[in-house]
Amino acid sequence: MLVLGGERDVEPVRWLMQSNPALLVVAVLPQGSTKLRKELRGEGVSQIIEVGDAPEPELRQLLRERLQALLLKPRALLQSELPITTDLHTIRSTLTAIQGHAELALQTARAPHPQRKPLEEIVRGVTEVEGLLRRVERKLRPRWSADLK
């Protein structure tokens, strides 16, 4: 369970999900943000709980109820889906490394540099492909509850 304060907290979630794609991640948001919710769903967060300004006793009860609802067993992956999920994770890890190298190269290629535009395209393309792979991976992963308010 991760309590997020805003969009700046999405990067650790992304890293956590890439490190262990089978991990059940519950994001707790203090206030509603459509953009943040959409980004978290894109990262494959299992459940998003918005708590608003609930007092502590209500907050504890709400979280307890939501977590108990997650204890229901999802369907197991089919034998044929296991290699696919492993391959997807490997591909996404490789893409993350490529993106990291391109971002490092961008730091040294200042604005008029002729290689800047191709590097920017690499970063944009990798981000887009990673998003597509996350959606495919989510389709294969067990389905948990949707967003809860």
BASEZA-940145 format. One record per atom (N, C-alpha, C, O): residue in one letter; x, y, z. Coordinates in steps of 0.001 Angstrom, whole numbers, padded with zeros to 6 digits, always signed. Example, Ala and Ser with C-alpha at 12.3 -4.5 7.8 and 13.67 -1.06 7.14 Angstrom:
2
A+013190-005690+007800/A+012300-004500+007800/A+013200-003300+007800/A+014236-003319+008465/S+012850-002250+007080/S+013670-001060+007140/S+012900+000030+007870/S+013409+001138+008039/
***
This chain:
149
M+000851-001156+000000/M+000000+000000+000000/M+000901+001224+000000/M+001803+001342+000830/L+000654+002125-000928/L+001437+003344-001047/L+000518+004546-000921/L-000515+004614-001586/V+000889+005489-000076/V+000147+006739+000050/V+000853+007757-000834/V+002039+008035-000656/L+000110+008309-001788/L+000690+009243-002747/L+000191+010653-002481/L-000989+010875-002210/G+001112+011595-002563/G+000746+012990-002363/G+000434+013706-003657/G-000276+014712-003656/G+000958+013200-004763/G+000733+013852-006047/G+001470+013143-007163/G+001968+012029-006996/E+001529+013811-008309/E+002123+013209-009504/E+003606+012904-009338/E+004125+012003-009996/R+004287+013630-008481/R+005724+013399-008284/R+005982+012022-007669/R+007102+011515-007743/D+004972+011420-007071/D+005123+010117-006422/D+004903+008939-007373/D+005010+007788-006949/V+004601+009196-008633/V+004317+008112-009575/V+005589+007367-009971/V+005542+006159-010202/E+006711+008053-010052/E+007960+007405-010483/E+008346+006231-009579/E+008710+005178-010102/P+008282+006361-008234/P+008578+005189-007396/P+007594+004031-007632/P+007978+002863-007563/V+006344+004359-007908/V+005355+003319-008212/V+005753+002613-009506/V+005704+001386-009589/R+006144+003388-010509/R+006574+002819-011793/R+007751+001868-011579/R+007764+000758-012112/W+008730+002303-010805/W+009904+001469-010541/W+009498+000184-009817/W+009962-000904-010158/L+008628+000322-008818/L+008179-000834-008049/L+007451-001841-008937/L+007683-003045-008833/M+006579-001352-009800/M+005812-002235-010683/M+006718-002898-011722/M+006490-004049-012094/Q+007736-002187-012189/Q+008657-002785-013156/Q+009533-003834-012494/Q+009886-004835-013118/S+009884-003612-011239/S+010732-004559-010517/S+009998-005853-010214/S+010595-006930-010223/N+008695-005746-009945/N+007913-006924-009594/N+006501-006763-010152/N+005604-006314-009437/P+006291-007124-011418/P+004997-006892-012048/P+003838-007672-011428/P+002680-007307-011632/A+004121-008729-010679/A+003046-009504-010060/A+002629-008928-008708/A+001689-009425-008088/L+003314-007897-008254/L+003044-007304-006950/L+001689-006605-006942/L+001347-005888-007882/L+000933-006815-005892/L-000347-006145-005710/L-000070-004778-005086/L+000362-004698-003936/V-000313-003710-005834/V-000048-002359-005343/V-001368-001619-005183/V-002166-001533-006117/V-001586-001086-003981/V-002764-000289-003673/V-002293+001143-003460/V-001445+001396-002605/A-002831+002072-004226/A-002471+003482-004095/A-003557+004196-003304/A-004742+004097-003622/V-003139+004913-002275/V-004067+005694-001453/V-003831+007162-001779/V-002726+007679-001608/L-004882+007828-002250/L-004786+009235-002619/L-005546+010084-001612/L-006698+009785-001301/P-004918+011145-001096/P-005615+012009-000152/P-006747+012794-000805/P-007723+013141-000139/Q-006628+013077-002098/Q-007693+013793-002796/Q-007784+013286-004223/Q-006831+012709-004747/G-008920+013500-004843/G-009126+012999-006189/G-008374+013801-007236/G-008337+015030-007176/S-007784+013118-008180/S-007107+013744-009312/S-007268+012801-010498/S-006688+011716-010525/T-008053+013223-011469/T-008315+012380-012631/T-007022+012028-013355/T-006828+010882-013759/K-006139+013004-013519/K-004875+012766-014225/K-004015+011746-013476/K-003450+010839-014087/L-003920+011896-012157/L-003116+010980-011349/L-003714+009575-011367/L-002985+008590-011481/R-005039+009483-011254/R-005715+008186-011303/R-005437+007487-012635/R-005147+006291-012667/K-005528+008241-013729/K-005286+007676-015055/K-003841+007195-015179/K-003588+006120-015724/E-002905+007979-014679/E-001495+007593-014751/E-001222+006338-013922/E-000473+005460-014350/L-001830+006254-012734/L-001639+005074-011885/L-002236+003829-012531/L-001644+002751-012473/R-003405+003977-013144/R-003997+002844-013863/R-003070+002401-014989/R-002904+001206-015234/G-002469+003373-015674/G-001532+003065-016747/G-000309+002311-016264/G+000285+001534-017012/E+000068+002537-015019/E+001218+001833-014444/E+000848+000438-013959/E+001729-000362-013642/G-000450+000138-013899/G-000873-001200-013499/G-001169-001351-012022/G-001159-002464-011497/V-001435-000233-011336/V-001789-000305-009920/V-003070-001126-009776/V-004021-000945-010536/S-003086-002025-008800/S-004216-002942-008626/S-005482-002238-008167/S-006585-002584-008591/Q-005317-001253-007303/Q-006482-000565-006764/Q-006095+000845-006351/Q-004989+001077-005864/I-007011+001783-006548/I-006802+003169-006149/I-007912+003529-005173/I-009097+003383-005475/I-007509+004000-003999/I-008475+004377-002965/I-008319+005864-002689/I-007232+006326-002343/E-009402+006610-002841/E-009396+008037-002519/E-010020+008207-001142/E-011147+007775-000900/V-009271+008843-000242/V-009745+008946+001136/V-010261+010330+001496/V-010953+010474+002505/G-009953+011345+000715/G-010446+012687+000995/G-010002+013191+002351/G-008855+012990+002753/D-010912+013847+003057/D-010610+014425+004371/D-011203+013593+005502/D-011606+014144+006527/A-011260+012294+005332/A-011857+011424+006350/A-011053+011487+007643/A-009823+011490+007607/P-011740+011538+008792/P-011022+011503+010070/P-010347+010137+010250/P-010720+009162+009598/E-009366+010078+011127/E-008547+008872+011287/E-009352+007595+011526/E-009075+006591+010870/P-010344+007579+012440/P-011091+006323+012646/P-011799+005846+011367/P-011790+004656+011051/E-012407+006785+010643/E-013076+006413+009393/E-012067+005941+008355/E-012322+005000+007604/L-010925+006604+008325/L-009872+006249+007380/L-009374+004828+007630/L-009213+004048+006691/R-009134+004497+008888/R-008691+003135+009223/R-009727+002098+008811/R-009387+001063+008237/Q-010980+002379+009104/Q-012059+001454+008757/Q-012166+001296+007240/Q-012308+000180+006739/L-012098+002404+006516/L-012182+002371+005059/L-011052+001531+004466/L-011288+000682+003607/L-009831+001771+004927/L-008687+001015+004416/L-008792-000465+004769/L-008476-001324+003947/R-009233-000764+005984/R-009393-002163+006400/R-010405-002874+005491/R-010162-003996+005046/E-011533-002221+005221/E-012558-002827+004365/E-012041-003067+002953/E-012264-004127+002368/R-011351-002073+002418/R-010845-002194+001043/R-009784-003288+000929/R-009760-004037-000048/L-008916-003377+001925/L-007874-004403+001890/L-008462-005797+002069/L-007990-006751+001450/Q-009485-005926+002908/Q-010133-007227+003065/Q-010785-007665+001761/Q-010807-008855+001443/A-011314-006707+001007/A-011924-007038-000286/A-010886-007582-001263/A-011223-008347-002166/L-009638-007193-001089/L-008571-007661-001980/L-008109-009076-001669/L-007386-009681-002462/L-008514-009603-000535/L-008062-010936-000158/L-008692-012033-001003/L-008261-013185-000954/L-009712-011678-001779/L-010313-012661-002679/L-009269-013096-003690/L-008537-012270-004236/K-009203-014384-003935/K-008197-014926-004853/K-008575-014605-006303/K-009700-014877-006723/P-007648-014031-007066/P-007894-013838-008495/P-007648-015152-009234/P-007135-016112-008658/R-008012-015183-010492/R-007742-016392-011268/R-006238-016549-011441/R-005505-015566-011549/A-005800-017775-011465/A-004374-018044-011672/A-004038-017868-013146/A-004896-018033-014014/L-002797-017536-013417/L-002358-017440-014801/L-002366-018826-015429/L-001998-019813-014792/L-002781-018883-016659/L-002705-020133-017392/L-001240-020449-017656/L-000405-019547-017714/Q-000932-021721-017814/Q+000455-022132-018062/Q+001028-021422-019292/Q+002207-021069-019313/S+000197-021215-020308/S+000672-020569-021536/S+000924-019075-021345/S+001643-018468-022139/E+000345-018470-020303/E+000520-017035-020068/E+001793-016714-019293/E+002279-015585-019360/L+002341-017674-018565/L+003526-017414-017747/L+004730-016957-018567/L+005343-015949-018218/P+005097-017667-019656/P+006244-017191-020435/P+005996-015811-021047/P+006922-015011-021179/I+004755-015538-021415/I+004436-014244-022013/I+004658-013126-021004/I+005251-012100-021339/T+004191-013309-019774/T+004378-012259-018771/T+005854-012067-018450/T+006292-010939-018225/T+006622-013141-018426/T+008064-013029-018196/T+008721-012264-019343/T+009561-011393-019114/D+008337-012589-020568/D+008892-011889-021727/D+008520-010409-021713/D+009355-009554-022007/L+007280-010110-021374/L+006861-008710-021306/L+007686-007941-020285/L+008105-006811-020537/H+007914-008551-019147/H+008714-007897-018110/H+010143-007652-018608/H+010707-006583-018378/T+010718-008632-019283/T+012077-008492-019815/T+012140-007385-020869/T+013068-006575-020873/I+011162-007357-021747/I+011124-006318-022784/I+011000-004941-022148/I+011704-004010-022541/R+010112-004805-021171/R+009939-003501-020518/R+011200-003081-019781/R+011542-001899-019777/S+011898-004021-019158/S+013155-003694-018475/S+014199-003201-019473/S+014921-002242-019203/T+014274-003856-020618/T+015218-003440-021660/T+014868-002052-022182/T+015749-001214-022376/L+013587-001812-022408/L+013158-000494-022871/L+013483+000591-021849/L+013861+001703-022218/T+013338+000273-020576/T+013667+001237-019528/T+015152+001588-019578/T+015523+002749-019405/A+015997+000593-019812/A+017438+000849-019924/A+017732+001723-021144/A+018537+002651-021064/I+017086+001429-022264/I+017278+002236-023476/I+016848+003677-023222/I+017544+004620-023596/Q+015697+003831-022582/Q+015201+005172-022292/Q+016162+005916-021369/Q+016425+007101-021572/G+016680+005233-020368/G+017619+005864-019443/G+018879+006339-020147/G+019370+007436-019877/H+019404+005515-021050/H+020597+005910-021803/H+020305+007103-022714/H+021127+008011-022834/A+019142+007101-023350/A+018769+008222-024216/A+018614+009503-023402/A+019032+010573-023845/E+018015+009403-022212/E+017854+010584-021360/E+019202+011109-020885/E+019397+012322-020802/L+020138+010213-020573/L+021487+010650-020196/L+022184+011339-021367/L+022849+012359-021184/A+022032+010784-022562/A+022638+011398-023743/A+022022+012764-024031/A+022708+013664-024517/L+020739+012924-023735/L+020075+014216-023934/L+020684+015303-023055/L+020718+016472-023439/Q+021157+014921-021891/Q+021755+015908-020989/Q+023025+016510-021575/Q+023349+017665-021297/T+023744+015741-022382/T+024982+016259-022978/T+024749+016883-024349/T+025570+017677-024808/A+023652+016540-025006/A+023340+017102-026330/A+022472+018340-026144/A+021251+018236-026022/R+023089+019487-026122/R+022349+020744-025923/R+021495+021090-027148/R+021610+020446-028191/A+020659+022085-027018/A+019615+022436-027988/A+020006+022396-029471/A+019290+021748-030234/P+021066+023025-029928/P+021294+022986-031381/P+021950+021689-031869/P+022161+021523-033071/H+022270+020782-030968/H+022978+019551-031344/H+022114+018717-032297/H+020926+018527-032036/P+022698+018210-033411/P+021904+017468-034403/P+021346+016134-033896/P+020386+015620-034470/Q+021923+015567-032840/Q+021420+014281-032344/Q+020319+014441-031302/Q+019748+013447-030853/R+020019+015657-030918/R+019013+015883-029879/R+017629+015375-030298/R+016959+014690-029525/K+017206+015709-031511/K+015868+015302-031958/K+015715+013775-032008/K+014711+013265-031511/P+016671+013020-032588/P+016527+011553-032568/P+016479+010982-031143/P+015752+010024-030882/L+017250+011569-030230/L+017221+011098-028838/L+015861+011361-028201/L+015341+010519-027470/E+015287+012531-028481/E+013953+012849-027952/E+012916+011878-028501/E+011998+011474-027787/E+013063+011502-029777/E+012141+010541-030390/E+012280+009155-029760/E+011290+008439-029606/I+013500+008781-029399/I+013712+007491-028721/I+012974+007486-027390/I+012267+006529-027074/V+013133+008546-026610/V+012469+008635-025302/V+010956+008587-025476/V+010270+007864-024753/R+010425+009360-026440/R+008983+009384-026672/R+008489+008009-027120/R+007469+007525-026630/G+009204+007384-028043/G+008796+006075-028553/G+008828+004992-027490/G+007917+004167-027407/V+009876+004994-026680/V+009982+003996-025608/V+008843+004173-024611/V+008251+003192-024164/T+008536+005416-024262/T+007436+005684-023325/T+006119+005147-023884/T+005328+004545-023157/E+005894+005368-025166/E+004663+004896-025802/E+004594+003366-025827/E+003556+002789-025505/V+005681+002716-026203/V+005706+001250-026269/V+005562+000640-024876/V+004874-000367-024712/E+006207+001243-023868/E+006062+000736-022498/E+004611+000806-022047/E+004120-000108-021385/G+003923+001886-022402/G+002506+001999-022059/G+001679+000897-022697/G+000806+000316-022052/L+001951+000608-023963/L+001240-000474-024650/L+001520-001823-023998/L+000606-002622-023797/L+002785-002075-023668/L+003139-003344-023028/L+002504-003472-021646/L+002110-004566-021244/R+002403-002354-020914/R+001742-002392-019597/R+000285-002801-019742/R-000234-003577-018940/R-000380-002267-020783/R-001781-002633-020998/R-001908-004120-021320/R-002811-004784-020810/V-001027-004647-022151/V-001050-006080-022475/V-000801-006896-021212/V-001485-007888-020958/E+000182-006471-020424/E+000516-007191-019195/E-000658-007185-018214/E-000923-008190-017554/R-001361-006054-018121/R-002525-005979-017227/R-003624-006935-017670/R-004329-007502-016834/K-003776-007118-018982/K-004798-008051-019483/K-004475-009484-019066/K-005382-010288-018852/L-003200-009801-018953/L-002797-011154-018576/L-002781-011357-017072/L-002972-012472-016586/R-002552-010273-016335/R-002470-010393-014881/R-003851-010601-014292/R-004856-010270-014921/P-003904-011148-013087/P-005195-011323-012413/P-005901-009987-012244/P-005261-008960-012015/R-007199-010005-012356/R-007984-008782-012198/R-008409-008626-010748/R-009000-009533-010162/W-008114-007499-010190/W-008526-007164-008835/W-009634-006136-008930/W-010078-005792-010026/S-010074-005655-007805/S-011156-004677-007773/S-010763-003408-008519/S-009583-003090-008659/A-011766-002702-008987/A-011530-001420-009663/A-011295-000335-008617/A-011144-000626-007430/D-011267+000901-009063/D-011055+002012-008138/D-012168+002051-007099/D-013327+001762-007394/L-011798+002408-005899/L-012773+002513-004820/L-012706+003902-004224/L-011621+004459-004055/K-013854+004462-003908/K-013891+005788-003275/K-014503+005662-001911/K-014634+006657-001199/
***
